[in-house]
């Protein structure tokens, strides 16, 4: 595997205590001012430094927000101190379940922010649902995240492949779309949803390949799909496999427009590919973290930089890290902060859940808002995605000259639940 891919395999560098199956990093993120109530625990779960996946960035983003909060008044009306607890799932089914159980058995736990679970998400969510612990901005990797009443997603990653197909086809003038995905249930389900969106926009399905997460080489799958001659390829995979697919395709001389979910590829990997990364697109719901068009991003960058200075390198917004995922975790923390502000007395998971269910979360104002206001009291009318409050996706394109992703303004955004037919 090339050096670019190894950059994802970083250990979350806050004091880590290893257990038999799961690993934790806990930080109080600085002392709270005028604290009158007991401290509270906020959890995050993700695979960290495993061979197949490493994705601590959402956890780091949340930690950055709470570090700042603890030094500027604390959480809620009693100015409570937040202890951030990061649980390493080790990318195993048991690890994911145990991370959820750690939160549900912690009397001080008030929320789970930004978890990334792939293998046992349904059980993970069921346990948190039973305990009544809010799950805020989890990576959308299972239908339970879109239906459980404790879930508060801010985006719609599940619609990214469909948005890729529709938006990138417009940008590249493609008429046929080929699909590649890891052979896990969520990847296959999202790809099938994308395929179902094609007829409604006049596109044809060129073919689909799926490959195991543990595939030693992606060459056979790249070659198989290339034989179908798609005019656009939509790839649904981990950051490691996205980079692996790109480098494999370049080595085989397979070229053509390709689109993935935003934040699934390292900018330095793309920069290293040079001209082989032309016509590379992402379907996104968050802006680039270094954009100056969103005032709140300046606040985010400052807090992320402070977290890096405290030793958490995966809070970086630099090109060697997944800054959009850091932002996703930070935004999840803002929901906790806004919900806790509505709670009378000490913040508990039950009080926070009740407050969130009546909250309209905001992420800036007007055109400078990072996300549109999200009213958690208004579920999606489609019951199969009742907890999906924001399905807007827009297109970005990699610019090899500047080494940045640029929003494609010539293609209008889409709403995932509008382009994918209801079941």
URKA-V373268 format. One line per field, one symbol per residue. phi: phi as a letter, one per 30 degrees, with the letter a starting at -180 (. if undefined). A space follows every 10 residues. Layout:
phi = ???
This chain:
phi = .ddeddddcc ddcbeccdcd bcbcbcbdhj ddchdccddb cccbbadbhc ddabbddddd dddddddded dbjicidchd dccdcccddh hbeddddddd ddddccdcdc accidbbbcb dddededddd dicdcchddd baeddcbddc cbdcbbedce eddeeddddd dcidcbbcbb addceddddd dddddddded ciccddkbbb bdecedbced ddddddddhd dbcccbaded dddddddddd dcicbkebbb deicadeddd dddhddcdhc bbcbbbdddc dcdbedddde dddddddddd jcddcdcddd bcdddedddd dddddedddd dcddiddbdd dddddddbcc dbbjbhdddd bdeccddcdd ddddbecccb cdbbccbdcd dcibdcdcdd cddbcedccc edd
